Amino acid sequence: MKSFDIQKSEIKDIPIVSIVGYYEGDAGKTVNSTIEGLLRAGKISIILDFSKTTIVSSPGVASLFILAMMITNDFKGRLVLTALDSLKLKLFKMAGLLVMTEQAGTITEAADILKP
């Protein structure tokens, strides 16, 4: 039984990928593959929602670095992280991930950031 799930949706034509459960290495590979498909389809602005994510492991953080670099460097896109609780915010700040991404409290705020 897997300890994570991915839910996809959209707001204002911007893809939202929500991670449900434990975000670790295998979850990261699945999310990265899912988002790579969106990027190749021309969706270069992405919202990554952590509102239902319970824990983020070290391999999960490493996969987020790969994802952020793929979006910003390879596809010249933007990634907004939403619903970061204080622990995730502290973890992502310490790891330096927030330098490559943007953050918003809610999905609606993220969509406002990404839409001109």
PyMOL commands that set and color helices and strands:
alter all, ss='L'
color gray80, all
select helices_A, chain A and resi 25-40+58-74+86-95+97-99+107-114
alter helices_A, ss='H'
color red, helices_A
select strands_A, chain A and resi 4-11+14-23+45-49+53-56+78-82+102-104
alter strands_A, ss='S'
color yellow, strands_A
deselect
rebuild
show_as cartoon
